[in-house]
Amino acid sequence: MLGLESLSGTALAAALIGLVLLEAIVLYVGYGALESVAGKYVVDFIRGD
């Protein structure tokens, strides 16, 4: 899929760590944006306002 299987042990480990870090950053930014857009509405809905 990404061609990672052709990398050696150390390079494969570094690539996987980089991919996991990139995924974490994308999720952090995405959930932060979602919370800033919909957070107030969800809290108001839960409180019944």
Beta strands, then each sheet from edge to edge (+ up, - down):
end
